[in-house]
Amino acid sequence: MGSALVGVGVGPGDPGLITIKALSELRGADRVFGPSMSVDVVGRAESIVRQAAPDVEVERLVFAIVEDAAARRAAHERAADRVAECLAAGERVAFVTLGDPNVYSTFHHLAARVLERSPGTPVTTVPGICAFQDLAARSGTVLVDGVERLHLVSAVAGPEAIDAPLADPEAAVVVYKGGRHLPELAERLRAAGRLDGAVVGELLGLPGERVGSLALVAAVPGAYLSSILVPPCREGHGEAAGDEPAACEASEP
Ligand SMILES: C[S@@+](CC[C@H](N)C(=O)[O-])C[C@H]1O[C@@H](n2cnc3c(N)ncnc32)[C@H](O)[C@@H]1O
């Protein structure tokens, strides 16, 4: 088939959520790489592959999450060197990634570095199920309907990232990378009248998984692998909430 680099989404955690196309790509590849914190640590994506396709061997690429930017860059360069080496040998290379490779994934950063070393290499992706889709299914949340909108935001830089999207009452808001800010995010949602109905999923499909109402678990920070769904304001929503402020009706002026 010739050398190529393929980013393969393996879903958020449940091995049942890896697609047939992803499995076929992994089995057809000459080499499968997976991101890891260290050579002796099984990465999340690798662990999904182990469960869904034990016949596929995953070689680890260390993407150290270190504060030191130079050390991080060096780790990324080493990973790109190793992938480029395999491409130079004519291999079809797959790189597994949690969820979807086009949604907040390391894949495109890696691919850009690989292309500097191996220009002209065909780069493609196989979509995966995103964490927020799994959470919508598990929590019975209808994310969007009719003309409603969907915002996907990263709270890695701080909880204020949700303020602008929350201002649109007809939009569902999905928050990624907000685990450490769960209490502050819940507070902002409460102030906007949108805490009722908001759900959080931590470690979906992985050991320690937790799915539930954000209002009930937001007293302390959550895991990095936490996703939040805030449904759009809908008529009738929150009516059964008794003395609680109705959803989408801000409790503060
Ligand atoms: C680097 S992004 C990866 C997103 C992934 N590519 C996707 O398509 O869902 C990491 C964020 O994705 C979300 N996430 C990924 N896997 C998750 C899981 N198993 N449980 C809960 N959230 C998850 C969390 O918000 C986490 O902070």
The ligand as an SDF file (V2000), in Angstrom:
LIG
                    3D

 27 29  0  0  0  0  0  0  0  0999 V2000
   -7.1370   16.0490   24.6640 C   0  0  0  0  0  0  0  0  0  0  0  0
   -8.8990   16.0520   24.7100 S   0  0  0  0  0  0  0  0  0  0  0  0
   -9.2590   14.6210   23.7350 C   0  0  0  0  0  0  0  0  0  0  0  0
  -10.6090   14.6780   23.0810 C   0  0  0  0  0  0  0  0  0  0  0  0
  -10.8860   13.4950   22.1950 C   0  0  0  0  0  0  0  0  0  0  0  0
  -10.0570   13.5470   21.0150 N   0  0  0  0  0  0  0  0  0  0  0  0
  -12.3520   13.4040   21.7780 C   0  0  0  0  0  0  0  0  0  0  0  0
  -12.6160   13.3630   20.5740 O   0  0  0  0  0  0  0  0  0  0  0  0
  -13.2510   13.2890   22.6360 O   0  0  0  0  0  0  0  0  0  0  0  0
   -9.1600   15.4930   26.3590 C   0  0  0  0  0  0  0  0  0  0  0  0
  -10.5300   15.8480   26.8560 C   0  0  0  0  0  0  0  0  0  0  0  0
  -11.4880   15.0130   26.2220 O   0  0  0  0  0  0  0  0  0  0  0  0
  -12.4980   14.6330   27.1450 C   0  0  0  0  0  0  0  0  0  0  0  0
  -12.4460   13.1660   27.2980 N   0  0  0  0  0  0  0  0  0  0  0  0
  -11.7360   12.3170   26.5310 C   0  0  0  0  0  0  0  0  0  0  0  0
  -11.9280   11.0480   26.9320 N   0  0  0  0  0  0  0  0  0  0  0  0
  -12.7770   11.0990   27.9850 C   0  0  0  0  0  0  0  0  0  0  0  0
  -13.3540   10.1090   28.8340 C   0  0  0  0  0  0  0  0  0  0  0  0
  -13.0720    8.7990   28.6920 N   0  0  0  0  0  0  0  0  0  0  0  0
  -14.2020   10.5010   29.8110 N   0  0  0  0  0  0  0  0  0  0  0  0
  -14.5060   11.8080   29.9560 C   0  0  0  0  0  0  0  0  0  0  0  0
  -13.9910   12.7910   29.1880 N   0  0  0  0  0  0  0  0  0  0  0  0
  -13.1270   12.4400   28.2170 C   0  0  0  0  0  0  0  0  0  0  0  0
  -12.1860   15.3500   28.4700 C   0  0  0  0  0  0  0  0  0  0  0  0
  -12.8850   16.5820   28.4820 O   0  0  0  0  0  0  0  0  0  0  0  0
  -10.6980   15.5830   28.3540 C   0  0  0  0  0  0  0  0  0  0  0  0
  -10.2620   16.6540   29.1560 O   0  0  0  0  0  0  0  0  0  0  0  0
  1  2  1  0
  2  3  1  0
  2 10  1  0
  3  4  1  0
  4  5  1  0
  5  6  1  0
  5  7  1  0
  7  8  2  0
  7  9  1  0
 10 11  1  0
 11 12  1  0
 11 26  1  0
 12 13  1  0
 13 14  1  0
 13 24  1  0
 14 15  1  0
 14 23  1  0
 15 16  2  0
 16 17  1  0
 17 18  1  0
 17 23  2  0
 18 19  1  0
 18 20  2  0
 20 21  1  0
 21 22  2  0
 22 23  1  0
 24 25  1  0
 24 26  1  0
 26 27  1  0
M  CHG  2   2   1   9  -1
M  END
$$$$
